[in-house]
Amino acid sequence: MKSVSQRLLRGGIIAVLGRTFVAVGVVLVNALVARLLSPAETGLFLLALSIVTVGAVIADFGFGKTLLRVIPDAVISGEQARAVSHIKHVFAAVSLTAMATTLVLVSPAGIWLAGKLSHGHLLAELMPLIALWLIVTVVTSLLAETCRGFHYIAAAIFYGGALTGLGNILIVSITLTTAWYVSVAITLKQLIVIFILAGLLLSLLATLKIRQRLQNCSEGESNGSIKTLFIMAWPFWFSSMALILMTHAEIWILGYLRPPEEVAAFGLVARVALLVSFPLVIVNSVLPPLISELYANDDIRKMERMLQVSAGLTTLCSLGVFLVLLVLGDWLPQFLFGDIYSGNWKVMMILAVGWLFHVWAGSGGFVLNMTDNQKSAMIINIAVGGLTILMGVWLTDLYGGLGMAIASSSGIVLVNILMLLVIRYKLGIHIYAGLSGLRDIKSEVTRRMQALQ
């Protein structure tokens, strides 16, 4: 087996390339959606995407992150049968939770909620289709996390989930680009169908990939149990629920308090601001299995050095993206999405500040989740998530999208501060981008340059 540094370097290169294309692709897809749909329909699409994303986290029940914890541990221990057993148990459990979630979406309560969020009937009428989109998203996301657990970084990035996987983005962007080029009208319903078909194709490809990997696993008796997985998964679930609600509540609150056009304007510039965090997203595509492995081997100091170096590199990259957004100003969203979406530069930059701090603070959530401290992450996310939602309702009612941006960015900063404090207390390490991390980067680059000479 390759060393941690070798796998980090190899996985990092793959993640940089893959996630860079994902970041560009997300912006491209949103730009095409904004130009193919009306502002009201664009806002409804962002609401539908948010419902699918939140619903997918509910249906996943924390089992996706659990696979990132148990698969590397089983592989390192040479217990291939245990890894296979874990995967089978997870997919069986998630099939039930996904079905329950979709039933809620198509129930009278789900349809009523969709009507309230969209101020109309269109989104409510599309709830059965959105429920199907949710099932496809859950399956592809779980397959992607399984690939990541086996350290198939390229496959995990390609399959991904709803507008997060490279394969999904490629299929959707090519389809929408063709429609825009030949001036073919696309409705919101047709757009959702395109996402569903793309997800089904990717699910098939991912299943074949994982099936090939499992066929290579040695047979044997496994001691894995669904009860053990459930005990490990539920703190992940509560933590993920609080975090996803904190980041997606902004769309729901705006949808409830403001018309769909304002949802579209906020949602589109929020996705541009999210580009600041993509360097950390790239690193987090590689780190979780390595954190789990180093923790299992009780190599905490090596983990600290790895995390500080990664935080230092990602902060430098994110700072560059932040400065580009600062210089381009309001011209960028106007160029990408059209003149109707200009005038939202303040919202974009307030959100960008929060994401820049998030990158500087490092991979706190993954560190807690991969070191048996998922309950601490859960408490932090629930507490700050609830506070952010309350603040968001209050400030959105007063200032609209600008108030929501202030609340969302403040919540991001507070979550990261608390996670840094807990990690210092629990593990005795610093993971943020400090000067020591930057010195380690310089030393590592110098060492490798000397080795090449």
C-alpha positions as CSV (number, residue, x, y, z in Angstrom):
1,M,0.0,0.0,0.0
2,K,1.3,3.5,-0.9
3,S,2.2,5.9,1.9
4,V,-0.1,8.6,3.2
5,S,1.9,11.3,1.6
6,Q,2.0,9.5,-1.8
7,R,-1.8,8.9,-1.7
8,L,-2.4,12.5,-0.6
9,L,-0.2,13.8,-3.5
10,R,-1.8,11.6,-6.1
11,G,-5.4,12.1,-4.7
12,G,-4.7,15.8,-4.4
13,I,-3.7,16.1,-8.1
14,I,-6.8,14.2,-9.2
15,A,-9.0,16.3,-6.8
16,V,-7.6,19.6,-8.1
17,L,-8.3,18.7,-11.7
18,G,-11.7,17.2,-11.0
19,R,-13.0,19.8,-8.6
20,T,-11.7,22.6,-10.8
21,F,-13.9,21.3,-13.6
22,V,-16.8,20.9,-11.1
23,A,-16.4,24.5,-10.0
24,V,-16.4,25.9,-13.5
25,G,-19.2,23.5,-14.5
26,V,-21.5,24.6,-11.6
27,V,-21.1,28.2,-12.6
28,L,-21.7,27.3,-16.3
29,V,-24.9,25.3,-15.5
30,N,-26.3,28.1,-13.3
31,A,-25.5,30.6,-16.0
32,L,-27.3,28.5,-18.6
33,V,-30.3,28.0,-16.3
34,A,-30.5,31.7,-15.7
35,R,-30.6,32.4,-19.4
36,L,-32.9,29.5,-20.4
37,L,-35.5,30.0,-17.7
38,S,-37.3,33.1,-16.5
39,P,-36.1,34.7,-13.2
40,A,-39.2,33.2,-11.4
41,E,-38.5,29.7,-12.8
42,T,-34.8,30.1,-12.0
43,G,-35.8,30.8,-8.4
44,L,-38.1,27.7,-8.4
45,F,-35.3,25.6,-9.8
46,L,-32.9,26.7,-7.0
47,L,-35.7,25.9,-4.4
48,A,-36.2,22.4,-6.0
49,L,-32.4,21.8,-5.9
50,S,-32.3,22.9,-2.3
51,I,-35.2,20.5,-1.4
52,V,-33.4,17.6,-3.1
53,T,-30.1,18.5,-1.4
54,V,-31.6,18.7,2.1
55,G,-33.8,15.6,1.4
56,A,-30.8,13.7,0.3
57,V,-29.0,14.4,3.6
58,I,-32.2,13.3,5.5
59,A,-32.4,10.1,3.5
60,D,-28.7,9.4,3.8
61,F,-29.0,9.3,7.6
62,G,-25.3,9.8,8.1
63,F,-24.4,6.5,6.4
64,G,-22.4,8.1,3.7
65,K,-19.9,9.6,6.1
66,T,-20.0,6.3,8.1
67,L,-18.7,4.5,5.0
68,L,-15.8,7.0,4.9
69,R,-15.0,5.9,8.5
70,V,-15.4,2.1,8.3
71,I,-14.2,1.2,4.8
72,P,-10.6,2.5,5.2
73,D,-10.5,0.9,8.7
74,A,-11.6,-2.5,7.3
75,V,-9.2,-2.3,4.3
76,I,-6.2,-1.4,6.5
77,S,-7.1,-4.3,8.9
78,G,-7.3,-6.7,5.9
79,E,-10.9,-7.5,6.7
80,Q,-12.3,-7.2,3.2
81,A,-15.5,-9.1,4.0
82,R,-16.3,-6.6,6.8
83,A,-16.1,-3.8,4.2
84,V,-18.4,-5.7,1.9
85,S,-20.8,-6.3,4.8
86,H,-20.8,-2.6,5.8
87,I,-21.6,-1.5,2.2
88,K,-24.5,-4.0,1.9
89,H,-26.0,-3.0,5.3
90,V,-25.7,0.7,4.5
91,F,-27.5,0.4,1.1
92,A,-30.2,-1.7,2.7
93,A,-30.8,0.8,5.4
94,V,-30.7,3.9,3.1
95,S,-33.2,2.3,0.7
96,L,-35.7,2.4,3.6
97,T,-34.9,6.0,4.7
98,A,-34.9,7.2,1.1
99,M,-38.3,5.7,0.5
100,A,-39.7,7.3,3.7
101,T,-38.3,10.7,2.8
102,T,-39.8,10.6,-0.7
103,L,-43.2,9.7,0.8
104,V,-43.0,12.8,2.9
105,L,-42.2,14.9,-0.1
106,V,-45.3,13.7,-2.1
107,S,-47.6,13.8,0.9
108,P,-50.0,16.7,1.5
109,A,-47.5,18.2,4.0
110,G,-44.7,18.2,1.4
111,I,-46.9,19.7,-1.3
112,W,-48.1,22.3,1.1
113,L,-44.5,23.2,2.0
114,A,-43.6,23.5,-1.7
115,G,-46.5,25.9,-2.2
116,K,-45.5,28.0,0.7
117,L,-41.9,28.3,-0.4
118,S,-42.7,29.1,-4.0
119,H,-45.8,31.3,-3.6
120,G,-47.6,29.3,-6.2
121,H,-48.6,25.8,-7.5
122,L,-45.9,25.0,-10.0
123,L,-43.3,23.6,-7.5
124,A,-46.0,21.7,-5.7
125,E,-47.2,20.1,-8.9
126,L,-43.6,19.0,-9.6
127,M,-43.1,17.3,-6.2
128,P,-43.4,13.7,-7.5
129,L,-40.7,14.4,-10.0
130,I,-38.6,16.1,-7.4
131,A,-39.0,13.0,-5.1
132,L,-37.7,10.9,-8.0
133,W,-34.7,13.3,-8.4
134,L,-34.1,12.9,-4.7
135,I,-33.9,9.1,-4.9
136,V,-31.5,9.2,-7.8
137,T,-29.3,11.8,-5.9
138,V,-29.2,9.7,-2.8
139,V,-28.1,6.6,-4.7
140,T,-25.4,8.4,-6.7
141,S,-24.1,10.2,-3.6
142,L,-23.8,7.0,-1.6
143,L,-22.0,5.2,-4.5
144,A,-19.6,8.2,-4.7
145,E,-18.9,8.0,-1.0
146,T,-18.2,4.2,-1.3
147,C,-15.7,5.0,-4.1
148,R,-14.1,7.6,-1.8
149,G,-13.9,5.1,1.0
150,F,-11.8,2.8,-1.2
151,H,-9.8,5.9,-2.1
152,Y,-11.1,6.0,-5.7
153,I,-10.9,9.8,-5.7
154,A,-11.5,10.3,-9.5
155,A,-14.5,8.0,-9.5
156,A,-16.0,9.8,-6.4
157,I,-15.6,13.2,-8.0
158,F,-17.1,12.0,-11.3
159,Y,-20.2,10.4,-9.9
160,G,-21.0,12.8,-7.1
161,G,-24.6,13.9,-6.5
162,A,-27.0,16.6,-7.6
163,L,-24.9,19.3,-9.3
164,T,-21.8,18.2,-7.3
165,G,-20.5,15.4,-9.5
166,L,-18.4,16.0,-12.6
167,G,-20.4,13.5,-14.6
168,N,-23.7,15.1,-13.8
169,I,-22.4,18.5,-14.6
170,L,-21.0,17.4,-17.9
171,I,-24.2,15.7,-19.1
172,V,-26.4,18.6,-18.0
173,S,-24.1,21.4,-19.2
174,I,-23.8,19.8,-22.7
175,T,-27.5,19.3,-22.9
176,L,-28.3,22.9,-21.8
177,T,-25.6,24.4,-24.0
178,T,-27.0,22.6,-27.0
179,A,-30.5,23.9,-26.2
180,W,-29.3,27.4,-25.7
181,Y,-27.2,27.3,-29.0
182,V,-30.1,26.1,-31.1
183,S,-32.6,28.3,-29.3
184,V,-34.8,25.5,-27.9
185,A,-37.0,26.4,-25.0
186,I,-36.5,24.5,-21.8
187,T,-39.1,24.3,-19.1
188,L,-38.5,23.7,-15.4
189,K,-40.0,20.3,-15.6
190,Q,-37.8,19.3,-18.6
191,L,-34.7,20.6,-16.7
192,I,-35.5,18.3,-13.7
193,V,-36.0,15.4,-16.1
194,I,-32.5,16.0,-17.5
195,F,-31.0,15.9,-14.1
196,I,-32.8,12.7,-13.3
197,L,-31.7,10.9,-16.5
198,A,-28.1,12.0,-15.9
199,G,-28.2,10.7,-12.4
200,L,-29.6,7.3,-13.5
201,L,-26.8,6.9,-16.0
202,L,-24.2,7.8,-13.5
203,S,-25.7,5.4,-10.9
204,L,-25.4,2.5,-13.4
205,L,-21.7,3.4,-14.1
206,A,-20.9,3.8,-10.4
207,T,-22.5,0.4,-9.6
208,L,-20.4,-1.4,-12.2
209,K,-17.3,0.3,-10.8
210,I,-18.0,-0.7,-7.2
211,R,-19.1,-4.2,-8.2
212,Q,-15.7,-4.7,-9.9
213,R,-13.9,-3.6,-6.7
214,L,-16.0,-5.9,-4.5
215,Q,-15.4,-8.9,-6.7
216,N,-11.7,-8.5,-5.9
217,C,-12.4,-8.6,-2.2
218,S,-11.5,-11.8,-0.4
219,E,-14.4,-13.8,1.0
220,G,-14.7,-14.5,4.6
221,E,-16.9,-14.2,7.7
222,S,-17.7,-10.6,8.7
223,N,-18.5,-9.3,12.1
224,G,-20.2,-6.1,10.8
225,S,-23.7,-5.3,12.0
226,I,-26.3,-2.7,11.1
227,K,-26.6,-1.8,14.8
228,T,-22.9,-0.8,15.0
229,L,-23.3,1.3,11.8
230,F,-26.4,3.0,13.1
231,I,-24.7,4.0,16.4
232,M,-21.9,5.5,14.4
233,A,-24.2,7.1,11.8
234,W,-26.7,9.0,13.8
235,P,-24.4,11.7,15.1
236,F,-23.1,12.2,11.5
237,W,-26.8,12.6,10.5
238,F,-27.6,15.2,13.1
239,S,-24.4,17.1,12.3
240,S,-25.0,17.0,8.6
241,M,-28.6,18.0,9.0
242,A,-27.8,21.0,11.1
243,L,-25.0,22.0,8.7
244,I,-27.1,21.5,5.5
245,L,-30.0,23.4,7.0
246,M,-27.7,26.3,8.0
247,T,-26.4,26.6,4.4
248,H,-29.7,25.9,2.7
249,A,-32.1,27.7,5.1
250,E,-31.1,30.9,3.3
251,I,-32.9,29.7,0.2
252,W,-35.9,28.5,2.1
253,I,-36.2,31.6,4.2
254,L,-36.0,33.8,1.1
255,G,-38.5,31.6,-0.6
256,Y,-41.0,32.0,2.2
257,L,-40.5,35.8,2.8
258,R,-39.6,37.0,-0.7
259,P,-40.7,36.3,-4.3
260,P,-39.0,33.7,-6.5
261,E,-37.1,36.4,-8.4
262,E,-35.2,37.4,-5.3
263,V,-34.5,33.8,-4.5
264,A,-32.9,33.5,-8.0
265,A,-30.8,36.6,-7.6
266,F,-29.5,35.5,-4.1
267,G,-29.0,31.9,-5.1
268,L,-27.0,32.6,-8.2
269,V,-24.5,35.1,-6.6
270,A,-24.3,32.7,-3.6
271,R,-23.0,30.1,-5.9
272,V,-20.4,32.5,-7.3
273,A,-19.3,33.3,-3.7
274,L,-19.1,29.6,-3.0
275,L,-16.1,29.4,-5.4
276,V,-14.0,30.8,-2.6
277,S,-14.5,27.5,-0.7
278,F,-13.7,25.2,-3.6
279,P,-10.0,24.8,-2.8
280,L,-11.1,23.3,0.6
281,V,-13.7,21.2,-1.2
282,I,-10.9,19.8,-3.3
283,V,-8.8,18.9,-0.3
284,N,-11.8,17.4,1.5
285,S,-12.2,15.0,-1.4
286,V,-8.9,13.4,-0.3
287,L,-8.5,13.9,3.4
288,P,-11.3,11.9,5.2
289,P,-9.9,8.4,4.6
290,L,-6.3,9.6,5.4
291,I,-7.5,11.3,8.7
292,S,-9.3,8.1,9.6
293,E,-6.1,6.0,8.9
294,L,-3.8,8.3,10.8
295,Y,-6.1,8.4,13.8
296,A,-6.4,4.6,13.8
297,N,-2.6,4.4,13.8
298,D,-2.4,7.0,16.6
299,D,-0.3,9.3,14.5
300,I,-1.8,12.6,15.6
301,R,1.2,14.8,15.0
302,K,1.5,13.7,11.4
303,M,-2.2,14.4,11.0
304,E,-1.7,17.9,12.4
305,R,1.1,18.6,9.9
306,M,-1.0,17.3,7.0
307,L,-4.0,19.4,8.0
308,Q,-2.0,22.6,8.5
309,V,-0.2,22.2,5.2
310,S,-3.5,21.6,3.4
311,A,-5.2,24.5,5.1
312,G,-2.3,26.8,4.2
313,L,-2.4,25.8,0.5
314,T,-6.2,26.1,0.3
315,T,-6.1,29.5,2.0
316,L,-3.7,30.9,-0.5
317,C,-5.8,29.6,-3.4
318,S,-9.0,30.9,-1.9
319,L,-7.5,34.3,-1.2
320,G,-6.8,34.5,-5.0
321,V,-10.4,33.7,-5.8
322,F,-11.6,36.2,-3.3
323,L,-9.5,38.9,-4.8
324,V,-10.8,38.1,-8.3
325,L,-14.4,38.5,-7.0
326,L,-13.5,41.7,-5.3
327,V,-11.8,43.2,-8.4
328,L,-14.5,42.1,-10.9
329,G,-17.3,43.3,-8.6
330,D,-20.8,43.5,-9.9
331,W,-19.7,42.9,-13.5
332,L,-19.2,39.2,-12.9
333,P,-22.8,38.1,-12.0
334,Q,-24.1,40.5,-14.6
335,F,-21.9,38.9,-17.3
336,L,-22.7,35.3,-16.1
337,F,-26.4,35.5,-15.5
338,G,-27.6,38.6,-17.3
339,D,-28.3,42.3,-16.6
340,I,-31.4,41.5,-14.5
341,Y,-29.1,39.9,-11.8
342,S,-26.8,42.9,-11.4
343,G,-26.7,44.9,-8.1
344,N,-25.9,42.0,-5.8
345,W,-22.2,42.6,-5.3
346,K,-22.5,43.2,-1.5
347,V,-24.4,40.0,-1.0
348,M,-21.8,38.1,-2.9
349,M,-18.8,39.5,-1.0
350,I,-20.3,39.1,2.4
351,L,-20.8,35.4,1.7
352,A,-17.3,35.2,0.2
353,V,-15.8,36.5,3.5
354,G,-17.5,33.8,5.4
355,W,-16.3,31.1,3.0
356,L,-12.7,32.5,3.1
357,F,-12.7,32.1,6.9
358,H,-14.1,28.6,6.5
359,V,-11.1,27.7,4.3
360,W,-8.6,29.3,6.6
361,A,-10.0,27.3,9.6
362,G,-9.4,24.0,7.7
363,S,-11.2,20.7,7.7
364,G,-12.7,20.9,11.2
365,G,-15.9,19.0,10.5
366,F,-14.1,16.0,8.9
367,V,-11.5,16.0,11.6
368,L,-14.1,15.6,14.3
369,N,-16.1,13.1,12.3
370,M,-13.2,10.9,11.4
371,T,-11.7,10.9,15.0
372,D,-14.8,9.5,16.9
373,N,-15.8,13.1,17.9
374,Q,-18.9,13.3,15.7
375,K,-21.1,14.0,18.6
376,S,-19.2,17.2,19.3
377,A,-19.6,18.2,15.6
378,M,-23.2,17.4,15.9
379,I,-23.8,19.7,18.9
380,I,-21.9,22.6,17.3
381,N,-23.8,22.3,14.0
382,I,-27.2,22.0,15.7
383,A,-26.6,25.0,18.1
384,V,-25.1,27.3,15.5
385,G,-27.5,26.1,12.8
386,G,-30.5,27.0,14.9
387,L,-29.1,30.4,15.8
388,T,-28.3,31.1,12.2
389,I,-31.8,30.3,11.1
390,L,-33.3,32.6,13.7
391,M,-31.0,35.4,12.8
392,G,-31.7,34.7,9.1
393,V,-35.4,35.1,9.5
394,W,-35.0,38.3,11.5
395,L,-32.4,40.0,9.2
396,T,-34.1,38.8,5.9
397,D,-37.4,40.4,7.1
398,L,-35.5,43.6,7.6
399,Y,-33.0,43.7,4.8
400,G,-33.8,41.0,2.3
401,G,-31.0,39.1,0.7
402,L,-28.3,41.3,2.3
403,G,-29.6,40.4,5.7
404,M,-29.6,36.7,4.9
405,A,-26.0,37.0,3.7
406,I,-24.9,38.5,7.0
407,A,-26.6,35.8,9.0
408,S,-25.3,33.0,6.8
409,S,-21.7,34.3,6.8
410,S,-21.8,34.8,10.6
411,G,-23.0,31.3,11.1
412,I,-20.1,29.9,9.0
413,V,-17.5,31.8,11.0
414,L,-19.0,30.8,14.4
415,V,-19.1,27.1,13.5
416,N,-15.5,27.1,12.5
417,I,-14.3,28.9,15.6
418,L,-16.1,26.4,17.8
419,M,-14.7,23.4,15.9
420,L,-11.2,24.8,16.2
421,L,-11.6,25.1,20.0
422,V,-13.0,21.6,20.4
423,I,-10.3,20.1,18.2
424,R,-7.7,21.8,20.3
425,Y,-9.3,20.5,23.5
426,K,-10.1,16.9,22.3
427,L,-7.0,16.2,20.2
428,G,-4.5,18.8,21.3
429,I,-3.7,20.0,17.8
430,H,-4.2,23.1,15.6
431,I,-5.5,22.6,12.1
432,Y,-5.9,26.1,10.8
433,A,-3.6,27.7,8.2
434,G,-0.9,29.0,10.6
435,L,2.6,30.0,9.9
436,S,3.9,26.6,10.7
437,G,1.7,25.1,8.0
438,L,3.1,27.6,5.5
439,R,6.7,26.8,6.6
440,D,5.9,23.1,6.1
441,I,4.8,23.8,2.6
442,K,8.0,25.7,1.8
443,S,10.1,22.9,3.3
444,E,8.3,20.2,1.4
445,V,8.6,22.1,-1.9
446,T,12.3,22.7,-1.2
447,R,12.9,19.0,-0.4
448,R,11.2,17.8,-3.5
449,M,13.1,20.3,-5.7
450,Q,16.4,19.1,-4.3
451,A,15.3,15.4,-4.8
452,L,14.7,16.2,-8.5
453,Q,18.2,17.7,-9.0
